[in-house]
Amino acid sequence: MKARRLGAVAAAATLALTLAACGSGTSGGDAGSGDALKIGIKFDQPGLGLKKGTEYSGMDVDVAKYVAKELGTSEDKITWVQAPSAQREDLISTGQVKFIVATYSITDARKEKVSFAGPYFVAGQDLLVRADDTSITGPDSLNGKKLCSVKGSTSAQKVKDKFAQTVQLQEFGTYSECLPALATGGVDALTTDDAILAGFAAQPENKGKFKLVGKPFSTENYGIGLKKGDTALCQKITDAIKKMQSDGSLQKAIDANLGPANYKPGAGNPPTPAACS
């Protein structure tokens, strides 16, 4: 009788441990486990990735929803994760997100840490200035100016590479933090991709305050970042991007989110996604 009782206790303990182990696998440690799909986006980029209350909007959000649907995940099963520029590689490598759609420029340095599907969109680095500023007409007129960009972004790195001797660069955590400094004269220009700048300029609260210079000086290929070496997921996302391009959904997303700013995609759009490797 005692042996039978001990056996029952051991069996119960084994069952409890098994259930605990199963539960731990779906409690958020894995960005793709269970029913939820964790996707990284920007929370502060109007027209691209913007969080207002419990609502998420922007071209990148629409791209992420489309890709998720093609992967078999409905919109209500997506968990949105904020992905600041400087944290994107860590969010992917540590499994906090399954993939990131956040104005994520494909670069050789980043490809050493993560893999990319895409590109799905081509932007160009430009300058946003105060509406009454006539002194900045392009990158050749930045001598002595104060620029603001975001830490960890390709835009900030390009300023360091090209203009380190002629401009003063201030790096903030998000682009939205640069706007008050620009409005009050703390900096002379905000620099990042033209699509991002157009989104900010078009916001009702910024009407008449800022203008886009319109002289892009780089080519930014936006890709979807995922765990390095996951070629199976990369191929599925690439197929989704191609489908979104061919059925017109991507153009609709661009028109709906960036059209109000009179923004027109530049040369190279729509781009042909690269092969996964």
C-alpha positions in Angstrom: 0.0 0.0 0.0 2.8 2.4 0.9 4.7 1.6 -2.3 1.5 2.2 -4.3 1.0 5.6 -2.5 4.6 6.6 -3.2 4.2 5.6 -6.9 1.1 7.8 -7.2 2.9 10.7 -5.7 5.9 10.2 -8.1 3.5 10.0 -11.0 1.7 13.2 -9.9 5.0 15.0 -9.6 6.1 13.9 -13.0 2.8 15.1 -14.5 3.2 18.5 -12.8 6.7 18.9 -14.1 5.6 18.0 -17.6 2.8 20.5 -17.5 5.1 23.2 -16.2 7.6 22.5 -19.0 4.8 22.8 -21.6 3.5 26.0 -20.1 6.9 27.6 -20.0 7.3 27.1 -23.8 4.2 29.3 -24.5 4.5 32.0 -21.9 6.3 34.6 -24.0 9.9 33.3 -24.0 9.6 32.3 -27.7 8.3 35.1 -30.0 6.7 32.6 -32.3 5.3 30.1 -29.8 1.7 29.4 -29.0 -0.9 31.4 -30.9 0.8 34.8 -30.6 3.3 36.2 -33.0 5.6 38.9 -31.7 6.5 41.5 -34.3 8.8 44.5 -33.8 7.7 47.9 -35.2 8.4 51.5 -34.5 5.9 53.2 -32.1 6.8 56.8 -32.9 6.9 57.1 -36.7 3.8 58.6 -38.2 2.9 57.0 -41.6 5.2 54.1 -40.9 4.8 52.7 -37.4 2.8 54.6 -34.9 1.1 53.6 -31.6 -1.8 55.7 -30.4 -3.5 54.2 -27.4 -4.2 50.6 -28.4 -4.1 51.3 -32.1 -1.2 50.7 -34.5 -0.9 52.3 -37.9 1.5 52.9 -40.7 2.9 51.4 -43.9 5.3 49.1 -41.9 2.3 47.9 -39.7 0.4 47.1 -42.9 3.3 45.2 -44.3 3.7 43.3 -41.0 0.0 42.4 -40.9 0.1 41.1 -44.5 3.2 39.0 -43.8 1.7 37.6 -40.6 -1.5 36.6 -42.5 0.6 34.8 -45.1 2.4 33.0 -42.3 -1.0 31.9 -40.9 -1.4 34.4 -38.1 -4.5 36.6 -38.0 -4.2 40.3 -36.9 -5.7 39.7 -33.5 -3.0 37.2 -32.7 -0.1 39.7 -33.2 1.7 41.1 -30.2 3.4 44.4 -31.2 6.8 45.1 -29.7 8.5 48.5 -29.8 11.8 48.2 -31.7 14.0 51.3 -31.3 16.8 51.5 -33.8 19.6 50.7 -31.4 17.8 47.6 -30.0 16.6 45.8 -33.1 19.4 43.3 -33.4 19.2 42.4 -29.7 15.4 41.9 -29.9 15.9 39.5 -32.8 18.9 37.6 -31.5 17.3 37.1 -28.0 14.0 35.9 -29.4 11.9 38.7 -28.1 10.4 39.1 -31.5 10.0 36.8 -34.5 10.8 39.5 -37.0 11.0 43.3 -37.3 9.4 45.6 -39.8 10.6 49.0 -38.7 12.2 51.2 -41.4 15.1 48.6 -41.1 17.8 49.4 -43.7 19.7 46.4 -44.9 23.4 46.9 -44.4 26.4 44.6 -44.5 27.2 45.3 -40.8 23.6 44.3 -39.8 23.7 41.2 -41.9 26.5 39.9 -39.7 24.0 39.8 -36.8 20.6 39.1 -38.4 19.1 37.9 -41.7 16.9 40.0 -43.9 13.9 39.3 -46.2 13.5 42.0 -48.9 13.9 44.8 -49.6 10.2 45.7 -49.8 10.7 49.5 -50.1 13.5 52.0 -51.0 13.9 55.3 -49.2 16.6 58.0 -49.2 18.1 60.0 -46.4 17.0 63.6 -46.4 16.6 66.7 -44.1 13.7 68.1 -42.3 14.0 71.8 -41.4 11.9 74.6 -40.0 9.4 76.0 -42.5 11.0 79.5 -42.5 14.6 78.2 -42.8 16.2 79.1 -46.2 19.8 78.4 -45.1 19.6 74.6 -45.6 19.0 73.6 -49.2 20.7 70.2 -49.2 23.7 68.3 -47.7 26.1 70.8 -49.2 24.8 73.6 -47.0 25.2 71.9 -43.6 28.5 73.5 -42.6 28.3 74.5 -39.0 24.8 73.3 -38.6 23.4 71.2 -35.7 21.7 67.9 -36.8 19.5 65.5 -34.9 19.1 61.8 -35.6 18.6 58.6 -33.7 21.3 56.5 -32.0 22.0 53.3 -33.8 20.4 54.4 -37.1 22.0 54.3 -40.5 21.1 58.0 -40.8 23.3 58.9 -37.8 26.1 56.8 -39.0 26.1 58.5 -42.4 26.3 61.9 -40.8 29.3 60.7 -38.9 30.9 59.2 -42.0 30.2 62.1 -44.4 29.8 65.3 -42.3 31.7 64.7 -39.0 34.1 67.6 -39.6 31.4 70.1 -40.6 28.3 69.5 -38.4 27.4 68.9 -34.8 25.3 65.7 -34.4 22.9 65.1 -31.5 21.6 61.5 -31.1 18.3 60.9 -29.4 16.5 57.6 -28.6 13.6 58.3 -31.0 13.0 60.6 -33.9 10.0 62.2 -32.2 12.4 63.5 -29.5 14.2 65.5 -32.2 11.1 67.5 -33.2 10.8 69.8 -30.2 14.5 70.6 -30.5 14.0 71.4 -34.2 10.9 73.5 -33.5 12.7 75.6 -30.8 16.0 76.0 -32.7 18.0 73.6 -30.5 19.0 71.9 -33.7 18.9 73.1 -37.3 17.7 69.9 -39.0 16.4 66.4 -38.4 17.9 63.8 -40.7 16.7 60.4 -41.5 14.9 58.7 -44.4 12.6 60.9 -46.5 9.6 58.6 -45.9 9.9 59.1 -42.1 10.4 62.8 -42.4 7.3 63.1 -44.7 5.3 61.3 -42.1 6.2 63.8 -39.4 5.7 66.8 -41.5 2.2 65.7 -42.5 0.9 65.4 -38.9 -1.8 67.9 -38.1 0.0 69.2 -35.1 3.1 69.9 -37.3 1.2 71.6 -40.1 3.2 74.6 -41.3 6.1 74.1 -38.9 8.5 72.0 -41.0 9.4 71.3 -44.6 11.3 68.5 -46.3 14.4 69.7 -48.2 13.9 67.1 -50.9 17.5 66.3 -51.7 18.0 62.7 -50.7 21.7 61.7 -50.4 21.5 58.0 -49.8 19.7 54.8 -50.8 18.0 52.9 -48.0 16.7 49.4 -48.7 14.1 48.5 -46.1 14.1 44.8 -45.2 12.3 42.6 -42.6 14.8 41.5 -40.0 14.8 38.0 -38.6 17.0 35.6 -36.7 20.3 35.0 -38.6 20.4 31.8 -40.6 16.6 31.2 -40.5 16.3 30.7 -44.3 13.0 28.9 -44.0 11.3 31.9 -42.4 13.2 34.2 -44.7 11.8 32.5 -47.8 8.2 32.5 -46.4 8.5 36.3 -45.7 10.1 36.9 -49.1 7.2 35.1 -50.8 4.7 37.2 -48.8 6.5 40.4 -49.9 6.4 39.4 -53.6 2.7 38.6 -53.3 2.0 42.0 -51.6 3.8 43.7 -54.4 2.0 41.8 -57.2 -1.5 42.1 -55.9 -1.3 45.8 -55.3 -1.5 45.7 -51.5 1.9 47.3 -51.0 1.0 50.3 -53.2 -2.3 50.7 -51.3 -0.4 50.7 -48.0 2.0 53.4 -49.4 -0.8 55.6 -50.7 -2.9 55.3 -47.6 -0.1 56.1 -45.1 2.3 58.4 -47.0 0.0 59.8 -49.7 -1.4 62.6 -47.4 2.1 64.0 -47.2 2.3 64.2 -51.0 5.1 61.7 -50.8 6.0 59.8 -53.9 8.3 56.7 -53.7 11.7 57.4 -55.3 13.7 55.4 -57.8 14.0 51.7 -57.3 10.5 51.2 -56.1 9.1 48.6 -55.9 12.4 46.7 -55.3 13.0 43.1 -56.1 13.6 41.1 -52.9 17.0 39.4 -52.7 17.5 35.7 -52.4 17.6 34.3 -48.9 20.9 33.0 -47.7 
